[in-house]
Amino acid sequence: MSRIHRLNPRLANQIAAGEVVERPASVAKEVLENSLDAGATRVEIDVESGGTRLIRIRDNGAGMEPDDLPLALARHATSKIASLEDLESVGSLGFRGEALASIGSVSRLTLTSNHRDDSSEGCSALCEGREMEVQLRPAPHPRGTTVEVRDLFFNTPARRKFLRTEKTEFNHLEEVVKRLALSRFEVAFSLRHNGKLIHNLGSAASTAEQQRRVAAVCGPAFMEQALHIETERSDMRLHGWLALPTFSRSQADLQYFFVNGRVIRDKLVAHAVKQAYRDVLYHGRHPAFVLYLELDPAQVDVNVHPGKHEVRFRDSRAVHQCIFSGLHRALAEVRPASAPAPLVTPEGLAVDSHTGEIARQPGLGWGDGAPAYRPSATPAPGRALEQVRSYSGLHPPRLQEQETPEDVPPLGYALAQLKGIYILAENAEGLVLVDMHAAHERITYERLKAARALDAIPAQPLLVPQAIAVSQREALLAQEHAELFQRLGLAVDVAGEESLLLRQIPVSLRDSDVEALVRDVLSDLLEYGSSDRIEAHMDEILSTMACHGSVRANRRLTIPEMNALLRDMEETERAGQCNHGRPTWTRLALEELDKLFLRGR
């Protein structure tokens, strides 16, 4: 080992660049964040060769004085924080004071700026990755700043070899622009690649304009299948758009979450969203959303990741509960009256219209070869045949001439049953098709959950208490959350510093691995501050009961029974999906039917 010595500035900056500048998209992110922090209302991005040859970003922000340009290219120089107190409540996107110095160390960087309204003023600073000498010269420029980055990694060929194809690198850079465009509706963005205009997003002040921007970034199908959410909890506000469960994805590639205007990826947020969609999302699928969380900056630590992709919440439990409860309530309130019809293929499979992907895999439905309904096989809660025959005040079987479109129920009135599986109904818009088993399964399931919520969870004591070896931290956590376990029908006592005694379990879990569930709950409490694993397991049992307690394939229903089922769907939470996340109904508007038969052409 050689003796300790100081690194030269160039090498220090290149090491810092390894943290900040991963690819062209990283450069665009840092520079664009500076533009937004400078108060820009218009940003123009020009890119060549995916960003490796050129990234030019021009804004109309506050600009800089000539004396500030060399400082802007120096390490640990920033205008955004001055004290530890500032660091503990950061309100800007960038603040580390290393981005431009790091970028300049691995590229040919030109920084041109003017803080005056006179466009003949302005100054330019050049930095070409050698010993970081900065050359200043006059340069006419309108108010604002232009950052031009050429030949990225020209002096670090090993780093350049790790770059992907031009298309891949540009896709990453475009994603950065999309995220920032969603974070700042008041700012206009334009993006060109190799001279071709890719995006031209004007400022969006009104709700309609914001929705058009979201549609431009996420695709029009997302907005067609999205719910708007607006909720406040204590000193937090959650708002934005979340897609219906039928608009699910094979990847988590359409998920945007912003905290105080900063896009983040966070395990706590992902867990809360997953819990909210648990009851309605088909397994293996991912939800789509554009959500904004606003809270006191002092409650968020944004200085935990070099690229500022992650944050740490000071009250993680409250944040988790705010996100979960807001989304859970919004999804629960979706009924046929308020939700757009799920998009389906002619085979009855839900489709992601943004990508054309099938959201429901064939061959996994309940109908193929399913036995006819047998009352004797149905558990006591939710006897299907008795239930559908016990309805009173049934609606007429078809639309009445005197009824106006406003008077017609969202799912209309039943016309017939197809193959003992589907209900065909007519509403004011056209034809409604309902998977009767899937729909009744959701109705029965929600009623079982409601009954469980009203009554105390039946529990039984264990003849021999079960010992569970845990860590000291888990033992303390179990003691702290004893009331939570009791509410779930579990009696968990602390038997020692690293031991728990399980004395009572819910009756419905008597055949389950309750010890594993307790360990999973403790793990969730450690990481997220909350857990619903036991309730989720109970829900799985209720879901199975609901499946067996619902009308089966080949069960012939009368028109009044079909109408009763439609009315129940309109009153049931999450009625758009069965317990497994598959769609329960779809609609073909009259205009769509006319297109199928070329009417009006």
N, C-alpha and C positions, 0 to 999 in steps of 0.2 A: 504494500500500500504506500502511495506517495503521501507527502505531508499535506495537511489541510491548507487549502488556498481558495481564494475567491474566484468564482466563475466570471468569465468576461461577459459583458452585457448581451452580446449576440447569442452566446450559448444559453444564457439564462432565459432569454426570450424564446428561443427555440424549444427549450424544455417546457416552458409555460404554454407554448403553442401546441404541444402534445396533448395538453388537457383541454384546450379551448378550440383548436382548429383541427377537427378530425377530417373534414371534407369540405367542398365548396359550400354546402348547405350550412356548415358551422359559421363560415365567414358571413354569409347573408344574414343569419340570425343575429349575430353580434352587431353588425352595422345597422340593420333595420331596427333593432331595439334602441340603439342610440338615436336614430331618427325620431322614433316615437317619443322617447324621453325628452327630445328637444322641442316637442310640441308641434311636429309636422302634421299638416292636414292633407298633404299629397306626397306620395312616394312613388318614384319611377325606378324600376329595376330592369337593367339590360344585362343579358347573359350570353356568353359565347362558349361553345364546346362544353356544355354542362356546367360551366363555371370555372373550369380549369384554365381557360385562356383569358377570360375576362368576366368580372363581376363589377358593374357600375351601378351605384345606388345614389340617386339624387333626391333630396327632400327640400321642403320649404320651411324648415324649422327655424329655430332662433339663430343658428349660425355661430361662428366663433371669431374672436378678434385675432389679428395676425400673431400676437405674442402667445396666444393659447395653442397654436398649432403644434409647435415642438413638444409642448407638455402633453397634448393629446396622444402623441406617439411614444410617450415615455411610460415606463412601467410604474404601477402604483400611483398613478395620477388620475384624479376623477373630480368631477364637479358635483357628484351625487351624494356623497357622504363626507362628513368631517369629524365625526366623533363616534364613540361606541353606542351612544344613544340612537344616533341615526341608523346604525347597522342593525339595531334591535327592532326597528320599525321601518324597514325599507319600503318605500312607495314607488320606486322606479324599477324598470326592467333590468337595466344594467347598472353595475356599481363597483365591480371588482377593480377597474382601472388597469386591466391588462390586455384587453381584447385587441385594440389597434396596434399596440407594441408587438403582440404575439403574431398577428397577421402580417405586419410589416417585416418580421424576421424571416418569413418563409415565402415572400412574394415581392413583386414590384408595386408598391402602394403609392398612390397619389391622393392627397387630401386637400380639397379646395373648399373654401368657406367664405361667407360674408355675413356679417351680423347687421349690416345697414340696408336700408331700402334702395340705396343708389347702386345699380347693377354694375357701374364702372369700378366700384370698389371690389375688394376681394384679394385673397392671398392663397397661394398654393404651397404645399409641403410635399417633398418627394422623399421616399425611403425605400431602398432596394436591398434589404436583407443582408447587408455586409456588416459593418460595425455600427449600424444604425445611425449613420450621419444623416441629419435632416437638412435638406436644401430648401430654402424659402425663396419665393419669387412672386411678384404681383400677378394676379389673374382675375380679369373681370368675371363676375359671377353674381347672379341674382341672390336675394336674401335666402340663406339656407346653406346646405352642405352637400358636396358630392364626394363620395369615396369610390375610387377606382382601383381595383385589385387585379393585376395581370400576372399571368404565369405562376399560378399557385404551386408551391413546392419546387420551384425551378432550381433552388439551391439545396434541396434535400431529396435527391432522386429516389432514395429508399422509400420515403413516405409517398411519393407520387406513384410508385408501383402498386400500392395498396388500393388506389382508386379503382372504381368499377367503370363500366361502360359510360359513354356520354349520356345515354338515355337514363340509366340508373341514377347517375349523379344529379341530373336535372330533376328527376322525379323527387329526390330528397329535397332539393332546393325549392321546388314548387310547393312541397308540403309545408315548408317553413313559412312561405308567403301565405298559404291558405290559413294556417293557424293564426298568424298575426292579423290577417284580414277579418277573421272571426272574432278576434279579441278587441279590435278597435273599429267599430262601425262608422265612427265619425271621420275616419281617414280614408282617402281614395288611394287605391293601389293599381299600378299597371305593371305587367311583367311581359318582357319580350325575350325570346330565345332565338339566337341566330337571325335576328331581324324580324322574326314572326311574332305578332301579338298573341299571347296566350291568355292573359286575363286583363280585363279593363273594368275594375270595380269602382264605381263612383261612391262618394260618401253616402251613408245610409242613416238618415235621422229618424224617419217614421218607422213604425212597426212593419208596415208593408214593404218598405225598402230594405229593412233588415232581413225580412223573410226572403226577399229576392236574392240578397247576398248569400244567405245560408243555402238557398237552392242552387246558386251558381257554384258554390264551393263543394257542397255535399251531394248535389244532384237533385233535380226536381222531384224524383220519387221519394226522397227522404222527407221533404216538406209535405208531400201529399199524405204520408203515413206517419206524421209526427204530431205529438201533443205538446201544447205550450204549457209550461209549468212556472208558477210564481208563488213562492212561499217564504215566510219569514219565521225564524225561531230565535228567541232571545235577541242577540246582537248579530245574527247571521241572516243573509238573504241568499236564497237559491232560486235561480230562474234560468230559462232557456227552453230547449226543445229535446224531447226524447221520443224515439221511434216506437211505434207499436211493436209488440212481440213478433208479429208476423213479418215485419221488416227486419229480419235478423241476418247476421252475416256469418260466413264460415271463418272469418278472422276478425280480430279486434282492430280493424283498420278505419273505422268510422266512429271514433270516440274522441271527443274534444272536451276537456275539462279545464276550466280557467279559474284560478284563485286570484282575486284582485287584478284581473287582466293578464295574468301570467299563465301560460299553458303549462300543465304539469302532468306527470305520470306518477301515481301514488298508489301503493298497495292498499292503504286504508280506503281510499276512494273506490278503487276497483272492488274491494270486498263489499262495501255498502251498496254499490250498484248491483253486484251479483245477487246479494240478498233480496233486493227489491224486485228483481226479475225472476226470482227462484221459482215461483209458482206458475209462471206463464211462458217460460222460454224453453223451446225444444232443446234437448240435451246436445251438447257439442256446438251450440250456436252462440253468437255474441251479439249483445244489443248495440244499437247505434244511438248516439246522443251528442248534443252540443249544449253544455251546461256551464253556468257561471255561479261561482260562490264568492260572495263579498262579505268580508269581516274586517275587524280591526287589524291593521298591518302588524301591530305589536303581538298579535296572537299567532303569527306565522313566522317561522324561521326559514328564510329562503336561502340562507348561506350554508347549505349542507351538501351542495353538489357543485363541482366546477362549472358545469354547463347550465346550472340552475334549472334542471329538469325536475328535481324533486324538492319537496318542502317538508317541514316538520311542524305539526300543529301542537300548540301548547295544551289545548284541551281536545285531544283526539276523540274522546268518547262523545263529546257534544257535537263535533263535526260529523262523525259517523252517523249519529242519530238524526241529525238534520238532513243529511243526504238520503239516508234509508227511508225515513218516514215521509219525506216529501215525494220521492219517486214511488214508494209503495202506495201511498194514497192516490197519486195521480193515475197509476195503472189500475188500481182497484175501482176507480170511478168510471173506467171505460166500459160503456155498455153500447149495445147496437144503436141506441138513440144518439150517441155522441161520437162514435168511432166510424171512420171510413171503412168500407168493406175490405176485408183482406184480399190481396191480389192472388189469384190462383191460375193454374194451368187448366186446360180442359180435363186433365186427369184428376183434378181436385187437389193438386199439390200447391202449397203456398210458395210464392215466388218473390225473390228480392228483385224488384223491377229496376233497381239501380245497376245491378250486374247481370240480371237474368239467371241467377243461381236458384236452384230448387231449395226451399227452406224446409221441406219435409221429405224425408227419404221414402221411396216406395217400398212396399213390402213390410212396413213396420206398423201399419194401421191395425185396428182391432177387428175390422169387418171380415177379413178373408177367413172363411171357415169357422167363424165364431158361432157358438151354439145359440139357439133361440133362448129367449128369456125364460127362466124357470123360477117362479116365486119361492120355491122351497130352498133355493140356493142363495137367497138374498138375506143379508144380515138384517137384524131388526131395525137399525136406523136407516130410513130412506127406502122403504119397499117400493120399487118402481111402479108396478102395475097398480097397486092400491093408490099410490100418489097421483098418477095421471088421471085416475078415474074419480078422484075425490074433489076435483076442481068444480067450483060453482061460478055462475055468471060468465059462461064461455062466450066468446065473440062469434059472430056469424062467419061462415066458411069462406066468403068472398067479399070483395069490395062492394059497398053499397053505392048506388048512383048518387044519393044525396050527400055522401061524405066528401068533404074537401080534402086536399092533400095533407093539410095540417092535422086533420082528424084521424088519418090512417096511422096505425102503429108502425114503428120503424121497420119491423120485420114482416109487416103486412098480415095477410090471412092465408091459411093453408089451402092449397088446391088439390094436392095429391101426394102420394108417397111413391118413391122410386126404388124398386128392387128391395124393399124392406129396409133400406139404409138411409135414404135422403128424403127430407121433406121439401116439397116444392111449394113456394108461397108467392103471392103477388103483393107488392107494396106500391107506393105512389111512383117510384122510379122505374120499376120493372120487375124482374124475376129474382127471388131470393132462394138460395139453396142452403139447406141446413143438414149437417151430419148429426142425426138425432141422438146417437149414442154419445158422441163427444160432447154435445150440448148438455144432455141430461147428466152426464158425468160431472161436468163443472157445477151444475146447479146442486146436485146432491153433495158434492165435496164442500161447497161453500156453506151449505146448511149444517153439515157435520162440524165444520170448523166453528161456526157460530154457536152451536150447541156446546162445544167444548169450552168456548170462551165464557159462556154464561155460568157453567157449572165448574166446581173445583175439579181438578184433574184427579180421577180415581187412582189411589195409590195403595200399595200393599207392603207391609213390613217384611223384611227378610228374616227367615228363621235363624240364620247364621249371618251376622254382619260380614260384609266383604271388605277385606283390607286392600288398600291401593297405595303402592309406594310412589311418592312424588318428591319433587324438590322442595326446599324450604320456601322458595318464592311461591310455588304453586299452592303449598299448604296455607300460607298467609292469604293468598288470593281466594281460596275456597272459603276461608273464614270470613273474609270481607264480603263475599257474595253469597253468604248462606241463605239470605232471603230469596235470591234469584233461584237457587236450586230448590228451595222449598216450594216456590210458586210453580215450578215445573214438576212437582211430585216427587222430588228426590230429597232424602235426608242424608246429608254428608257432614260428618263430624271430623274435627281435627283430632287425631289420636296421638300425634307426636310431631316433632319438627319436620319429619319427612314421611308422614303417614296419614292417610285418611281412612275413615270407616264409612262404608256405604250401608245405611240401615234401612232405607226405604226406596222403592222404585215405582214408577207409574205402572199401572196394570197393563197398559197397552204395550209396554216395552219388556214384558217378562221373558220373551223369547229372544231379546236382543242382547248384543254385547254392550251392556251399560257401562262397564268400566272404560271401554274404548271411547264411548261417547263423553264420559266425564273428562277424560284426558283431552279430548278434542275441544271441549268447552273451555277448559282451563287454558289451552293453547291460544284459542281465539281471544279470551279475555286478556291474556298477556300482550297480544299483538295489536288488537283493535279496540279493546275496552268493552266489547260486547260479543255476544254469541247467540245464534239461534239454532245450533245444531240439534239440540234435543227436540225443540219444537218442529224443526224440519223433519226429523225422523218420525215424530208423531204424525206430521202431515202426510208422510209417505204411507203410513198405515191407513190413515183416513182416505187417502187417494185410492188405495187398493179396495177399501170397503165401498167407496163411491163407484168404482168401476164395476164391481159385482152387483151393486145396487141400482144400476142404470139400465134403461131399456136396451135390449141387445139387437143385433142384426137379425133381420127376418121377422122381427116382431111387428105385426100389423097394428097400426094405430088408427083410430077413427079421426075424422076431421076435427071434431071438438077436442080430442086429446092432443092432436097436433097443434091446434091453436093455443091450447093451454101451455104447451111446452114453449111456444114462441113468446107468449106473454111472460113466462117465468124468465126466459133469457134476457128480456128487456129490463128486468128488475134485479138481475144477479150481477154481482161484481165479477170482473174478469171474464165475462161471458163470451168474449171473442176467441178464447183458447180453451182447450180441454186441460185436464190436470197435467198432461205431458207436453203442453206447449203447442199442440197442433191446432190449426184454425177450426172453428166450429161452424162458420157460415161464410158465405160470400154472396155478392150481388152482381147481376148482369143488368145494367141499365138498358132502357128501351133503345137508346142510341147505339149501344154496343150490339144489341140483337139485330137492329136494322143493318149495321155494317156486315154482320155475318151473312145476311141474305141479300146484300147489295141493294137494299131499298133506298130510294131517293137518288139513285145514280142514273 
